Amino acid sequence: MQRLIISLSILTVFVLAGCIFAQTVLKDPTSAAAHGSTTQPASPLDFVVKDIDGNDVKLSDYKGKVVMIVNVASKCGNTPQYAALEAMYKKYSDKGFVIVGFPANNFAGQEPGSNEQIKEFCSSTYKVNFPMMAKISVKGDDKAPLYKFLTEAPTAGDFKGDIDWNFAKFIVDRNGNVIARVAAKTKPDDKKIVAVIEKALDAKAAD
């Protein structure tokens, strides 16, 4: 009887552990386990996110391209950067360049709107055509998994550190590696940034 009680106790522990793991996966839809993989992300392009219309987007679909990941806001002094971002996207998209915008309200409440309002603002004010994702958090306790990867050790490497403000930028090469981090105040068409992007576009993806 004592052995039976011990066995049942062990079984209960395993069942509870399984339930906790399942709840963790469900709460983090961008985790690798939630999408049928037990491997940890090795690149920012290994994440699955929501677009501004609520659809799942596999960032891995952008592998082979040069990607700029940028947190955006509609009521910021940097908001006019949308115009330069869209111009860059138009100029280089046919060469394999894509910009992925992530609205975030982490700084002075400068992105207060809903996804629908943000989409309308971007379309009507700046004619944005580059991919826009759903509103997330890029800093703090509720920081999105993608931005944890981009800003925290050990995955962030030399680029670690909190996002400083709206319109901070990360440049990812054709192989899915982060090759540059650009301060929020630096315009996307700055000569130094353009040089990094053009060099990355000239390089071929590894087989």
C-alpha positions in Angstrom: 0.0 0.0 0.0 2.9 2.4 0.9 4.5 1.7 -2.5 1.2 2.4 -4.3 0.8 5.7 -2.5 4.4 6.7 -3.4 3.8 5.8 -7.1 0.6 7.8 -7.2 2.4 10.8 -5.7 5.1 10.6 -8.4 2.5 10.4 -11.1 0.7 13.4 -9.7 3.9 15.5 -9.8 4.5 14.6 -13.5 0.9 15.4 -14.4 1.1 18.8 -12.7 4.5 19.6 -14.4 2.9 18.7 -17.8 0.0 21.1 -17.1 2.4 23.9 -16.1 4.4 23.4 -19.3 1.3 23.4 -21.5 0.1 26.6 -19.9 3.5 28.3 -20.5 3.4 27.4 -24.2 -0.1 28.7 -24.6 0.7 32.0 -22.9 3.8 32.5 -25.2 2.6 32.0 -28.8 5.9 33.1 -30.2 7.9 30.4 -28.3 9.5 27.6 -30.3 7.5 24.9 -28.5 4.2 26.5 -29.4 5.0 26.0 -33.1 6.1 22.4 -33.0 9.8 23.0 -32.3 11.8 22.4 -29.1 14.9 24.3 -30.3 15.6 27.8 -29.1 15.6 30.7 -31.6 19.0 31.3 -33.1 17.9 34.4 -35.1 15.3 37.1 -34.8 13.8 35.5 -37.9 12.9 32.4 -36.0 10.0 34.0 -34.3 6.3 34.0 -35.2 4.5 37.3 -34.6 1.1 38.8 -35.4 0.6 41.3 -38.2 -1.5 44.4 -37.7 -4.6 42.5 -38.9 -4.1 39.8 -36.4 -2.6 37.1 -38.7 0.4 34.9 -37.8 3.6 35.9 -39.6 6.6 33.7 -39.7 9.6 36.0 -39.8 11.5 33.1 -41.3 9.6 33.9 -44.5 12.0 36.8 -44.7 15.2 34.7 -44.6 17.3 35.4 -47.6 16.4 39.1 -47.4 18.0 42.0 -45.6 15.5 43.0 -42.9 15.2 46.2 -40.8 13.2 45.7 -37.6 12.0 49.0 -36.2 9.7 49.9 -33.3 7.4 52.7 -34.4 5.0 55.3 -32.9 2.4 57.7 -34.3 2.8 60.7 -32.0 6.6 61.0 -31.7 9.1 63.5 -32.8 10.6 60.7 -34.8 7.3 59.8 -36.5 8.3 61.6 -39.8 10.9 58.8 -40.2 8.0 56.8 -41.6 8.5 58.8 -44.9 12.2 57.8 -45.1 11.4 54.2 -44.2 8.8 53.9 -46.9 11.2 55.6 -49.4 13.9 53.1 -48.5 11.5 50.2 -48.8 10.4 51.3 -52.3 14.0 51.9 -53.4 15.5 48.5 -52.3 12.6 46.1 -52.0 13.2 44.6 -55.4 16.8 43.9 -54.3 15.6 41.9 -51.3 15.1 44.5 -48.6 12.2 44.5 -46.2 11.2 46.7 -43.3 9.1 45.2 -40.5 7.4 47.8 -38.2 6.4 47.1 -34.6 4.1 49.7 -33.0 4.9 50.1 -29.3 3.6 52.4 -26.6 6.5 52.2 -24.3 7.7 55.8 -24.6 5.7 58.7 -23.2 2.4 57.1 -24.4 3.2 58.0 -28.0 1.5 55.0 -29.6 -1.9 55.1 -27.8 -4.1 53.8 -30.7 -5.5 50.4 -31.6 -4.0 48.3 -34.4 -6.8 49.5 -36.6 -6.1 53.2 -35.8 -2.4 52.7 -36.3 -3.0 51.0 -39.7 -5.2 53.9 -40.8 -2.7 56.5 -39.7 0.2 54.8 -41.5 -1.8 54.4 -44.7 -3.4 57.8 -44.9 -0.5 59.9 -43.6 2.6 58.2 -44.9 1.3 55.7 -47.5 3.1 52.9 -45.7 3.4 49.7 -47.7 6.1 47.8 -45.8 4.9 45.1 -43.4 3.4 46.4 -40.2 2.9 44.1 -37.2 0.5 44.2 -34.2 1.2 46.5 -31.3 3.7 45.0 -28.8 5.9 46.0 -25.9 9.6 46.4 -26.6 10.7 47.2 -23.0 9.8 46.3 -19.5 8.3 43.3 -17.8 5.9 42.6 -20.7 8.6 42.8 -23.4 7.8 40.7 -26.4 10.0 37.6 -26.9 11.4 38.9 -30.1 12.7 42.0 -28.4 14.0 40.0 -25.5 16.1 38.2 -28.1 17.2 41.4 -29.7 18.1 43.3 -26.5 19.1 40.8 -23.8 22.1 38.6 -23.2 23.2 36.2 -24.4 21.3 36.3 -27.7 21.8 40.1 -28.3 25.6 39.9 -28.1 27.2 43.3 -28.7 23.8 44.8 -29.5 22.3 44.2 -26.0 20.6 47.0 -24.1 17.1 48.4 -23.7 15.5 50.2 -26.6 16.2 53.9 -26.2 13.1 55.4 -27.9 10.7 55.0 -30.8 12.2 54.1 -34.1 15.2 52.2 -32.9 16.4 49.9 -35.7 18.0 46.5 -36.1 19.4 45.3 -39.4 19.4 41.6 -40.2 21.5 40.1 -43.0 20.4 37.5 -45.6 21.5 34.7 -43.2 19.3 36.0 -40.3 22.2 37.6 -38.3 21.8 41.0 -36.7 24.6 43.1 -38.2 23.7 46.5 -36.9 21.7 48.4 -34.3 20.8 52.0 -35.1 19.7 54.6 -32.5 16.2 55.9 -32.6 17.2 59.4 -33.6 19.3 58.3 -36.5 17.3 58.5 -39.7 16.9 55.3 -41.8 18.3 57.0 -44.9 21.5 58.2 -43.0 24.5 57.6 -45.3 26.1 55.2 -42.9 22.9 53.1 -42.6 22.4 53.0 -46.3 26.0 51.8 -46.7 25.4 48.9 -44.3 22.1 48.0 -46.1 23.7 48.1 -49.6 26.6 46.0 -48.5 24.3 43.4 -47.0 22.2 43.4 -50.2 25.3 42.8 -52.3 26.2 39.7 -50.2 24.6 36.4 -51.0 22.8 34.2 -48.5 24.7 31.1 -47.4 23.5 27.9 -49.0 
